[in-house]
Amino acid sequence: MEVGLESVGHHHHHHAHNTGWILRVSLVATLAFTAFEVFAGFRSHSLALLSDAGHNFTDALALLLAAVGLYLQGKPANQSKTYGYQRAGVIAAFLNAATLIVISFIIFWEAVTRIFHPEPVNDVMMIWVAGGALVLNGAIMLGLNRGKKGDINIRAAFIHMLGDAVGAFAIILGAIAIRYTGWSYIDPLLSIALGLLILYTAWDIVQESLNILLEGLPRGIDLYVVTKAMGGVEGVLDVHDLHIWSLGSNTHALSSHVLIEDMPPSASERILKRINEALCGFGIYHSTIQFEHVPCVLSDSGCHMAADHSHAHDHGHEH
């Protein structure tokens, strides 16, 4: 006889309303500045400014996706979406990073073209426009700083802004260098540097969001350490068939088989409580623990999940 017991806990997003308002205001401001930067880029013949405008446009897309993701992941679970919509924010983060990668390759192409066909640039306009971009992105980063700590979706938008702020600062330095050296190649070289910066900032988000979507082990959690912590609980004889994944960017879940002595469910409640206390230390508040009093027939091989479940434990009960 096997007894399955489930313990469910929930994380709640704090300051979601304020973050949503900041995202909406930032979106309008970024779109307006992007239009101005495109105009200034053509007027000054600066590819670096146009590249930064392209980056700013992806910033606007990032803010839009982040706002939509924040709204969706705050919706409660229902009968069809039993885990809620927490993955919506992760999908938004992945799309954000993907657009950054695409725009970076477009920048590379335009920069190489400009190297072979250089054009004079208006360095004064570059400085003023990039200075405006630096102020705008700095203000948005300040607004998003608090919300990025526990949400990959908001962190993706924050990194967009950070990359653009660094890029704007580089444009200012480049414009000063062009003014005093007259070397027009600085402009496309700056664009290439911006493209590399975009790729670098996007790659981390791509990796983490894909890991969540593929239900990989959450970042910062060691499977062996969690297994050892669960196995160290008094009354636990063995831990196997352990799976840990993320429901969203900051909500982790776990399922596992735990071998204990043969006892009634009321007696095993104490063990379950201590296991969940141990899991809370890893930020895991949603767990499904299946107790067994005889060794799992597959425990020697780790209870690997197979495509054919016809020989799975059909004699157990989960509550």
C-alpha positions as CSV (number, residue, x, y, z in Angstrom):
1,M,0.0,0.0,0.0
2,E,1.3,3.5,-0.9
3,V,0.0,6.8,0.3
4,G,0.5,10.0,-1.6
5,L,0.2,13.3,0.2
6,E,0.4,16.8,-1.4
7,S,1.4,20.1,0.0
8,V,0.7,23.2,-1.9
9,G,2.0,26.7,-1.3
10,H,1.9,29.8,-3.3
11,H,4.1,32.9,-3.9
12,H,2.4,36.2,-4.5
13,H,3.8,39.0,-6.7
14,H,4.4,42.1,-4.6
15,H,4.1,45.6,-6.1
16,A,2.7,44.2,-9.4
17,H,0.3,47.2,-9.7
18,N,3.2,49.8,-9.4
19,T,5.4,47.8,-11.8
20,G,2.6,47.6,-14.3
21,W,2.1,51.3,-14.2
22,I,5.8,52.0,-14.6
23,L,5.9,49.6,-17.6
24,R,3.0,51.4,-19.3
25,V,4.5,54.9,-18.8
26,S,7.9,53.7,-19.9
27,L,6.5,52.1,-23.0
28,V,4.9,55.4,-24.2
29,A,8.1,57.4,-23.4
30,T,10.3,54.8,-25.2
31,L,8.2,54.8,-28.3
32,A,8.2,58.6,-28.5
33,F,12.0,58.7,-28.0
34,T,12.5,55.9,-30.6
35,A,10.7,58.0,-33.3
36,F,12.8,61.0,-32.4
37,E,16.0,59.0,-32.5
38,V,15.2,57.6,-36.0
39,F,14.6,61.2,-37.2
40,A,17.9,62.3,-35.6
41,G,19.8,59.3,-37.0
42,F,18.8,60.1,-40.6
43,R,19.5,63.8,-40.1
44,S,22.9,63.2,-38.6
45,H,23.8,60.2,-40.9
46,S,24.7,58.3,-37.8
47,L,24.4,54.5,-38.0
48,A,25.1,54.3,-34.3
49,L,22.0,56.4,-33.5
50,L,19.9,54.3,-35.9
51,S,21.2,51.2,-34.3
52,D,20.3,52.6,-30.9
53,A,16.9,53.5,-32.2
54,G,16.5,49.9,-33.3
55,H,17.5,48.8,-29.9
56,N,15.1,51.3,-28.4
57,F,12.3,49.8,-30.5
58,T,13.1,46.4,-29.1
59,D,13.1,48.1,-25.7
60,A,9.5,49.2,-26.4
61,L,8.6,45.7,-27.5
62,A,10.3,44.4,-24.3
63,L,8.2,46.7,-22.2
64,L,5.0,45.8,-24.0
65,L,5.7,42.0,-23.6
66,A,6.7,42.5,-20.0
67,A,3.4,44.4,-19.3
68,V,1.3,41.7,-21.0
69,G,3.3,39.0,-19.3
70,L,2.9,40.7,-15.9
71,Y,-0.9,40.9,-16.4
72,L,-1.3,37.3,-17.5
73,Q,0.9,35.8,-14.8
74,G,-1.1,37.6,-12.2
75,K,-4.3,35.9,-13.4
76,P,-5.6,33.1,-11.0
77,A,-5.6,29.4,-11.9
78,N,-8.8,27.9,-13.4
79,Q,-10.1,24.5,-14.5
80,S,-8.2,24.6,-17.8
81,K,-5.0,26.4,-16.6
82,T,-4.5,24.6,-13.2
83,Y,-1.1,26.2,-12.7
84,G,-2.4,29.6,-13.7
85,Y,-0.6,31.8,-16.3
86,Q,2.8,32.1,-14.7
87,R,4.6,30.8,-17.8
88,A,3.2,33.8,-19.8
89,G,5.9,36.0,-18.3
90,V,8.6,33.5,-19.2
91,I,7.4,33.3,-22.8
92,A,7.5,37.1,-22.9
93,A,11.1,37.1,-21.7
94,F,12.1,34.5,-24.3
95,L,10.4,36.5,-27.1
96,N,12.2,39.6,-25.8
97,A,15.6,38.0,-26.0
98,A,14.9,36.5,-29.4
99,T,14.0,39.9,-30.9
100,L,17.3,41.3,-29.4
101,I,19.3,38.6,-31.2
102,V,17.6,39.3,-34.5
103,I,18.1,43.0,-34.2
104,S,21.8,42.5,-33.4
105,F,22.5,40.7,-36.6
106,I,20.7,43.4,-38.6
107,I,23.0,45.9,-36.9
108,F,26.1,43.9,-37.8
109,W,25.1,43.8,-41.5
110,E,24.5,47.6,-41.6
111,A,27.7,48.3,-39.8
112,V,29.8,46.2,-42.2
113,T,28.1,48.0,-45.1
114,R,28.9,51.4,-43.6
115,I,32.6,50.4,-43.1
116,F,32.9,49.9,-46.8
117,H,30.9,53.0,-47.6
118,P,31.6,55.5,-44.8
119,E,29.5,58.6,-44.4
120,P,30.2,61.8,-42.4
121,V,28.2,62.1,-39.2
122,N,26.8,65.0,-37.1
123,D,28.7,64.4,-33.9
124,V,26.9,67.2,-31.9
125,M,23.5,65.7,-32.6
126,M,24.8,62.3,-31.7
127,I,25.9,63.6,-28.3
128,W,22.6,65.3,-27.5
129,V,20.3,62.5,-28.6
130,A,22.4,59.8,-26.9
131,G,22.4,62.0,-23.8
132,G,18.6,62.0,-23.9
133,A,18.6,58.2,-24.3
134,L,20.9,57.8,-21.3
135,V,18.5,59.9,-19.1
136,L,15.4,58.1,-20.3
137,N,16.8,54.6,-19.9
138,G,18.3,55.4,-16.5
139,A,14.9,56.6,-15.3
140,I,13.2,53.4,-16.5
141,M,15.8,51.2,-15.0
142,L,15.3,53.0,-11.7
143,G,11.6,52.2,-11.9
144,L,12.1,48.6,-12.8
145,N,14.9,47.9,-10.4
146,R,12.7,46.7,-7.5
147,G,10.5,44.4,-9.6
148,K,13.4,42.6,-11.5
149,K,14.7,40.7,-8.4
150,G,12.1,37.9,-8.5
151,D,10.8,38.0,-12.1
152,I,12.7,37.0,-15.2
153,N,10.1,38.8,-17.3
154,I,10.8,42.2,-15.6
155,R,14.6,41.4,-15.5
156,A,14.5,40.9,-19.3
157,A,13.0,44.4,-19.7
158,F,15.5,45.8,-17.2
159,I,18.4,44.3,-19.1
160,H,17.1,45.8,-22.4
161,M,17.3,49.2,-20.7
162,L,20.7,48.5,-19.2
163,G,22.1,47.5,-22.6
164,D,20.6,50.6,-24.2
165,A,22.0,52.9,-21.5
166,V,25.5,51.5,-21.9
167,G,25.1,51.9,-25.7
168,A,24.0,55.5,-25.3
169,F,27.0,56.2,-23.2
170,A,29.3,54.6,-25.8
171,I,27.7,56.7,-28.5
172,I,28.5,59.9,-26.5
173,L,32.2,58.8,-26.2
174,G,32.3,57.9,-29.8
175,A,30.8,61.2,-30.9
176,I,33.5,63.0,-28.9
177,A,36.2,60.9,-30.5
178,I,34.8,61.6,-34.0
179,R,34.7,65.3,-33.2
180,Y,38.4,65.4,-32.3
181,T,39.8,62.8,-34.7
182,G,37.4,63.0,-37.7
183,W,37.6,59.2,-38.0
184,S,34.1,58.3,-39.3
185,Y,34.8,54.5,-38.9
186,I,34.1,55.0,-35.2
187,D,30.4,55.2,-35.9
188,P,30.0,51.7,-37.5
189,L,32.5,50.2,-35.0
190,L,30.3,51.5,-32.2
191,S,27.3,49.8,-33.9
192,I,29.2,46.5,-33.9
193,A,30.0,47.0,-30.2
194,L,26.3,47.7,-29.5
195,G,25.3,44.5,-31.4
196,L,27.8,42.4,-29.4
197,L,26.4,44.0,-26.2
198,I,22.8,43.1,-27.3
199,L,23.8,39.5,-27.9
200,Y,25.6,39.2,-24.6
201,T,22.6,40.6,-22.6
202,A,20.1,38.5,-24.5
203,W,21.9,35.1,-24.2
204,D,21.4,34.8,-20.4
205,I,17.7,35.4,-20.8
206,V,17.4,32.9,-23.6
207,Q,19.1,30.2,-21.5
208,E,17.1,30.8,-18.4
209,S,13.7,31.1,-20.1
210,L,14.3,28.0,-22.2
211,N,15.3,26.1,-19.1
212,I,12.0,27.0,-17.5
213,L,9.9,26.2,-20.6
214,L,11.7,22.8,-20.8
215,E,11.1,22.3,-17.1
216,G,14.8,22.0,-16.3
217,L,16.3,22.3,-12.9
218,P,15.8,25.9,-11.6
219,R,18.8,28.1,-11.5
220,G,20.6,28.1,-8.1
221,I,19.2,24.7,-7.0
222,D,21.4,21.6,-6.7
223,L,19.5,18.3,-7.1
224,Y,21.9,16.4,-5.0
225,V,21.7,19.0,-2.1
226,V,17.9,18.9,-2.2
227,T,17.9,15.1,-2.2
228,K,20.3,15.0,0.7
229,A,18.2,17.5,2.7
230,M,15.1,15.4,2.2
231,G,16.9,12.2,3.1
232,G,18.2,13.8,6.3
233,V,14.7,14.2,7.7
234,E,14.0,11.8,10.5
235,G,11.9,8.9,9.4
236,V,13.0,9.1,5.7
237,L,14.7,5.9,4.5
238,D,15.2,6.8,0.8
239,V,14.4,9.6,-1.7
240,H,14.0,8.8,-5.4
241,D,12.1,9.8,-8.6
242,L,12.8,13.4,-7.7
243,H,11.8,16.1,-10.1
244,I,12.2,19.9,-9.6
245,W,11.0,22.5,-12.1
246,S,9.7,26.0,-12.3
247,L,6.1,27.0,-12.8
248,G,7.1,30.6,-13.5
249,S,10.2,32.8,-13.0
250,N,10.1,32.6,-9.2
251,T,7.8,29.7,-8.3
252,H,9.4,26.2,-8.1
253,A,7.6,22.9,-7.8
254,L,8.8,19.4,-6.8
255,S,7.5,15.8,-6.9
256,S,9.2,12.8,-5.3
257,H,8.8,9.3,-4.0
258,V,9.9,9.0,-0.3
259,L,10.5,5.6,1.3
260,I,9.4,5.4,5.0
261,E,8.5,2.7,7.5
262,D,5.1,1.2,7.2
263,M,2.7,3.5,9.2
264,P,-0.8,5.0,8.9
265,P,-1.1,8.4,7.1
266,S,-1.8,10.2,10.4
267,A,1.6,9.0,11.7
268,S,3.5,10.1,8.6
269,E,2.1,13.7,8.7
270,R,5.0,14.7,11.0
271,I,7.6,13.5,8.4
272,L,5.7,15.3,5.6
273,K,5.8,18.5,7.6
274,R,9.5,18.3,8.2
275,I,10.2,17.6,4.5
276,N,8.2,20.6,3.4
277,E,10.1,22.7,6.0
278,A,13.4,21.6,4.4
279,L,12.1,22.4,0.9
280,C,11.1,25.9,2.0
281,G,14.8,26.5,2.5
282,F,15.3,26.1,-1.2
283,G,12.4,28.3,-2.2
284,I,10.2,25.3,-3.1
285,Y,6.7,25.8,-1.8
286,H,4.7,23.6,-4.1
287,S,5.5,19.9,-3.6
288,T,3.9,16.5,-4.2
289,I,5.4,13.8,-2.0
290,Q,4.4,10.2,-2.5
291,F,5.2,8.0,0.5
292,E,6.1,4.3,0.0
293,H,6.8,1.6,2.6
294,V,8.4,-0.8,0.2
295,P,11.4,0.0,-2.1
296,C,10.3,1.2,-5.6
297,V,11.0,-1.5,-8.1
298,L,12.8,1.0,-10.3
299,S,14.7,2.8,-7.5
300,D,18.0,1.3,-8.4
301,S,17.8,3.1,-11.8
302,G,16.4,6.3,-10.3
303,C,12.7,5.6,-11.3
304,H,13.4,7.1,-14.8
305,M,10.3,8.3,-16.6
306,A,9.6,6.1,-19.7
307,A,7.3,6.6,-22.7
308,D,5.4,3.5,-21.7
309,H,3.7,4.0,-18.4
310,S,1.7,0.7,-18.5
311,H,3.9,-0.7,-15.7
312,A,3.9,2.4,-13.5
313,H,2.7,2.3,-10.0
314,D,-1.0,1.7,-10.5
315,H,-1.5,0.4,-7.0
316,G,-0.8,3.7,-5.3
317,H,-3.2,6.5,-4.3
318,E,-2.5,10.2,-4.3
319,H,-4.5,12.7,-2.4
